[in-house]
């Protein structure tokens, strides 16, 4: 087991992509999370999985309990807005009757799953039914109205026309169905971020069974951290079944150093925010307790 202050604990790390051509057609990068959940479902490891499905408005995610390959595939691709996945954890076990639940989500959602397992307040019998978790790298997220402003006001594109969004090379990228590509400097999006993201001390979903993201791997591939015994068992069987092609992370560029660099940047910056919030108003109160 490898342990790193910024990358968390993990058994191994590789660069990988799905071998499923249908999944890759609309995958954000290497199609790792989608392929893993499809494999887990088809092998009976899970009965269904909570994913970020399509909401009522364009690019507004909504939690979905996916119980078939088709439903999982509908949730492909990154959505840069908030999808309250964990709010459906109890629903998945009770309304849908799942005994083995898969969960895909970002860092804070992986933390919520583990907290629910440790302290199952108002979640009796639910934590034991979490069978497999796949976490996604996450620097920040945006409320829906903020995303709408970024795309429509800054990138000058209609949300209805967008086929894909991405963050890379210091920019927020917007791709449309007609082939237009618009971008804006990432620093222009910071004021629209979800405030809670500024106190998150995790970039690589280090509490998931397996975590993945594009950073560190070539275009069309994803970096994959195998973190738990359960994750290692599922990953090993999926690779043996030909679900993925892999490369040692040491043999690809930009490699693990970029992942660590961005993880350090997020954690160090947010630690400062946490300390600032701890001390907010304290000095003033000490000077004048009646202020």
C-alpha positions as CSV (number, residue, x, y, z in Angstrom):
1,X,0.0,0.0,0.0
2,X,1.3,3.4,-1.0
3,X,0.5,6.4,1.1
4,X,0.9,10.0,0.0
5,X,-0.3,13.2,1.8
6,X,-1.9,14.5,-1.3
7,X,-2.9,11.4,-3.3
8,X,-4.1,9.3,-0.3
9,X,-3.6,5.6,0.1
10,X,-3.6,3.4,-3.0
11,X,-2.4,-0.1,-4.0
12,X,-1.4,0.9,-7.5
13,X,-2.0,3.6,-10.2
14,X,-2.2,3.1,-13.9
15,X,-3.3,5.0,-17.1
16,X,-6.2,3.2,-18.8
17,X,-9.1,3.4,-21.2
18,X,-12.1,1.3,-21.9
19,X,-12.1,-1.1,-24.8
20,X,-15.9,-0.7,-25.2
21,X,-16.3,1.4,-28.3
22,X,-19.9,2.3,-27.5
23,X,-18.9,3.7,-24.1
24,X,-15.9,5.6,-25.6
25,X,-18.2,7.4,-28.2
26,X,-19.5,9.7,-25.5
27,X,-17.1,9.2,-22.6
28,X,-15.4,12.2,-21.1
29,X,-11.9,10.6,-21.3
30,X,-11.2,6.9,-20.9
31,X,-14.7,5.8,-19.9
32,X,-13.4,4.2,-16.7
33,X,-16.3,4.9,-14.3
34,X,-19.0,3.9,-16.9
35,X,-17.2,0.7,-17.8
36,X,-16.5,-0.3,-14.2
37,X,-20.2,0.1,-13.3
38,X,-21.4,-1.8,-16.3
39,X,-19.0,-4.6,-15.5
40,X,-20.0,-4.7,-11.9
41,X,-23.6,-4.8,-12.8
42,X,-23.2,-7.6,-15.4
43,X,-21.1,-9.6,-13.0
44,X,-23.6,-9.3,-10.1
45,X,-21.2,-7.3,-7.9
46,X,-24.0,-4.6,-7.8
47,X,-27.7,-4.6,-8.4
48,X,-27.7,-1.0,-9.6
49,X,-25.7,2.2,-9.2
50,X,-26.4,5.8,-8.4
51,X,-25.2,8.0,-11.2
52,X,-25.6,11.6,-12.4
53,X,-28.4,11.3,-14.9
54,X,-30.1,13.9,-17.0
55,X,-32.2,16.6,-15.3
56,X,-35.1,18.6,-16.7
57,X,-32.9,21.4,-18.0
58,X,-29.9,21.0,-20.4
59,X,-26.7,20.0,-18.5
60,X,-28.5,20.0,-15.1
61,X,-27.6,16.6,-13.6
62,X,-30.1,14.6,-11.5
63,X,-29.4,11.5,-9.4
64,X,-30.5,8.3,-11.1
65,X,-30.6,4.7,-9.9
66,X,-29.4,2.9,-13.0
67,X,-30.2,-0.8,-13.1
68,X,-29.2,-1.6,-16.7
69,X,-26.3,-1.0,-19.1
70,X,-28.5,1.4,-21.1
71,X,-29.3,3.5,-18.0
72,X,-25.6,3.7,-17.0
73,X,-24.6,4.7,-20.5
74,X,-27.1,7.6,-20.5
75,X,-25.1,9.2,-17.6
76,X,-21.8,9.2,-19.5
77,X,-19.6,12.3,-19.5
78,X,-18.7,14.9,-16.9
79,X,-21.3,17.4,-15.8
80,X,-19.9,20.5,-14.1
81,X,-22.8,21.1,-11.8
82,X,-24.0,19.6,-8.6
83,X,-25.8,16.3,-8.5
84,X,-26.9,15.2,-5.0
85,X,-26.0,11.6,-5.4
86,X,-25.9,10.6,-1.8
87,X,-29.5,11.8,-1.2
88,X,-30.5,8.8,-3.2
89,X,-28.6,6.2,-1.2
90,X,-31.5,5.3,1.1
91,X,-33.9,5.5,-1.8
92,X,-31.8,3.0,-3.8
93,X,-32.1,0.4,-1.0
94,X,-35.7,1.0,0.0
95,X,-37.7,2.2,-3.0
96,X,-35.6,0.2,-5.6
97,X,-34.9,-2.7,-3.2
98,X,-31.2,-2.9,-4.0
99,X,-29.1,-5.1,-1.8
100,X,-25.8,-4.2,-3.5
101,X,-25.5,-0.6,-4.4
102,X,-22.8,1.1,-6.6
103,X,-22.0,4.8,-6.1
104,X,-20.3,7.1,-8.5
105,X,-19.4,10.6,-7.3
106,X,-16.9,13.3,-6.6
107,X,-14.6,13.6,-3.5
108,X,-17.1,15.0,-1.0
109,X,-19.6,12.4,-2.0
110,X,-17.2,9.6,-1.3
111,X,-16.6,11.2,2.1
112,X,-20.3,11.2,2.7
113,X,-20.6,7.5,1.8
114,X,-17.9,6.6,4.3
115,X,-19.3,8.8,7.0
116,X,-22.7,7.1,6.5
117,X,-21.0,3.7,6.9
118,X,-19.3,4.8,10.1
119,X,-22.2,6.8,11.6
120,X,-25.4,5.4,10.0
121,X,-27.7,8.0,11.6
122,X,-31.1,7.8,9.9
123,X,-29.7,5.2,7.5
124,X,-30.3,2.0,9.3
125,X,-29.3,-1.1,7.2
126,X,-28.2,1.2,4.4
127,X,-24.4,1.3,4.8
128,X,-23.9,-2.4,4.6
129,X,-25.5,-2.4,1.1
130,X,-22.8,-0.1,-0.4
131,X,-21.1,-2.7,-2.6
132,X,-18.7,-0.6,-4.8
133,X,-17.7,3.0,-5.1
134,X,-16.0,4.9,-7.9
135,X,-14.7,8.4,-7.2
136,X,-13.9,11.1,-9.6
137,X,-11.1,13.7,-9.4
138,X,-12.6,17.1,-8.6
139,X,-11.0,20.6,-8.2
140,X,-14.3,22.5,-8.0
141,X,-18.0,22.4,-9.0
142,X,-20.6,24.9,-10.0
143,X,-24.2,25.6,-9.0
144,X,-26.5,25.3,-12.1
145,X,-27.0,29.1,-12.4
146,X,-23.3,29.6,-12.3
147,X,-22.7,27.1,-15.0
148,X,-25.4,28.8,-17.1
149,X,-23.6,32.1,-16.7
150,X,-20.2,30.7,-17.6
151,X,-21.5,29.0,-20.8
152,X,-24.0,31.5,-22.0
153,X,-22.5,34.8,-20.9
154,X,-18.8,34.2,-21.0
155,X,-18.5,31.4,-23.6
156,X,-21.4,32.9,-25.6
157,X,-23.0,29.5,-26.3
158,X,-26.5,28.2,-25.6
159,X,-26.6,25.4,-23.1
160,X,-29.0,23.6,-25.4
161,X,-26.3,23.5,-28.1
162,X,-23.5,22.1,-25.9
163,X,-22.3,18.6,-26.6
164,X,-19.4,18.5,-24.1
165,X,-17.6,20.6,-21.5
166,X,-14.1,20.2,-20.2
167,X,-11.4,21.7,-18.0
168,X,-7.8,21.6,-19.1
169,X,-4.7,23.6,-19.9
170,X,-5.9,26.4,-17.6
171,X,-9.2,26.9,-19.5
172,X,-12.9,26.0,-19.4
173,X,-13.8,24.5,-22.7
174,X,-17.2,24.4,-24.3
175,X,-18.0,22.2,-27.4
176,X,-21.2,22.5,-29.4
177,X,-23.2,20.0,-31.5
178,X,-22.3,22.0,-34.6
179,X,-18.6,21.8,-34.0
180,X,-17.9,25.2,-32.4
181,X,-15.3,25.3,-29.6
182,X,-15.3,28.2,-27.1
183,X,-13.0,28.6,-24.1
184,X,-12.3,31.1,-21.3
185,X,-9.5,31.3,-18.7
186,X,-10.2,29.1,-15.7
187,X,-9.5,32.0,-13.4
188,X,-12.6,33.7,-14.8
189,X,-14.8,30.9,-13.4
190,X,-13.5,30.9,-9.8
191,X,-16.1,33.4,-8.6
192,X,-18.8,31.1,-9.7
193,X,-17.6,28.0,-7.8
194,X,-19.7,26.3,-5.1
195,X,-18.4,27.8,-1.8
196,X,-18.2,24.4,-0.1
197,X,-15.5,23.4,-2.7
198,X,-13.1,25.9,-1.0
199,X,-12.9,23.8,2.2
200,X,-12.5,20.4,0.5
201,X,-9.2,18.8,1.2
202,X,-9.4,16.0,-1.4
203,X,-8.7,16.2,-5.1
204,X,-8.5,12.5,-6.1
205,X,-11.4,10.9,-4.2
206,X,-9.1,9.0,-1.9
207,X,-11.9,7.3,0.0
208,X,-13.3,5.5,-3.0
209,X,-12.6,1.8,-3.9
210,X,-11.3,3.1,-7.3
211,X,-10.8,6.7,-8.3
212,X,-10.2,8.2,-11.7
213,X,-9.8,11.4,-13.7
214,X,-8.1,12.6,-16.9
215,X,-5.2,14.5,-15.2
216,X,-1.9,12.7,-15.6
217,X,-2.9,10.7,-18.7
218,X,-2.8,11.4,-22.4
219,X,-5.9,12.6,-24.2
220,X,-8.6,9.9,-24.4
221,X,-7.1,8.0,-21.4
222,X,-7.7,8.3,-17.7
223,X,-5.5,8.0,-14.5
224,X,-6.8,5.2,-12.2
225,X,-6.0,4.7,-8.6
226,X,-6.9,1.3,-7.2
227,X,-7.4,2.0,-3.5
228,X,-9.0,-0.9,-1.6
229,X,-8.9,-4.7,-1.6
230,X,-12.4,-4.7,-3.1
231,X,-11.4,-2.2,-5.8
232,X,-8.3,-4.2,-6.6
233,X,-10.3,-7.4,-7.0
234,X,-12.9,-5.8,-9.3
235,X,-10.2,-4.0,-11.3
236,X,-8.0,-7.1,-11.8
237,X,-11.0,-9.2,-13.0
238,X,-12.2,-6.4,-15.3
239,X,-8.7,-6.1,-16.9
240,X,-8.4,-9.9,-17.2
241,X,-11.8,-9.9,-18.9
242,X,-10.5,-7.4,-21.5
243,X,-12.6,-4.4,-20.3
244,X,-9.6,-2.1,-20.3
245,X,-6.3,-1.5,-21.9
246,X,-3.7,-0.1,-19.5
247,X,-0.2,1.4,-19.3
248,X,2.0,1.9,-16.3
249,X,1.6,5.5,-15.1
250,X,5.3,5.9,-15.1
251,X,5.4,5.4,-18.9
252,X,2.9,8.1,-19.8
253,X,2.9,11.9,-19.9
254,X,2.3,14.2,-18.1
255,X,2.2,11.5,-15.4
256,X,1.6,11.3,-11.7
257,X,3.6,14.4,-10.9
258,X,0.9,16.6,-12.5
259,X,-1.8,14.9,-10.4
260,X,0.2,15.4,-7.3
261,X,0.9,19.1,-8.2
262,X,-2.8,19.9,-8.7
263,X,-3.8,17.9,-5.6
264,X,-1.3,19.9,-3.5
265,X,-2.5,23.2,-5.0
266,X,-6.1,22.4,-4.0
267,X,-5.3,21.1,-0.6
268,X,-2.8,23.8,0.4
269,X,-5.1,26.6,-0.8
270,X,-8.2,25.2,0.9
271,X,-6.3,24.6,4.2
272,X,-5.7,28.3,4.3
273,X,-9.4,28.9,3.7
274,X,-10.3,26.5,6.6
275,X,-7.9,28.3,8.9
276,X,-9.3,31.7,7.9
277,X,-12.8,30.5,8.7
278,X,-11.7,29.1,12.0
279,X,-10.4,32.6,13.0
280,X,-13.1,34.7,11.3
281,X,-14.3,37.3,13.8
282,X,-12.3,35.9,16.7
283,X,-9.9,38.9,17.0
284,X,-12.7,41.4,16.9
285,X,-14.7,39.4,19.5
286,X,-11.6,39.3,21.8
287,X,-11.2,43.1,21.5
288,X,-14.8,43.8,22.3
289,X,-16.9,40.8,23.5
290,X,-20.1,42.9,23.2
291,X,-19.5,43.9,19.5
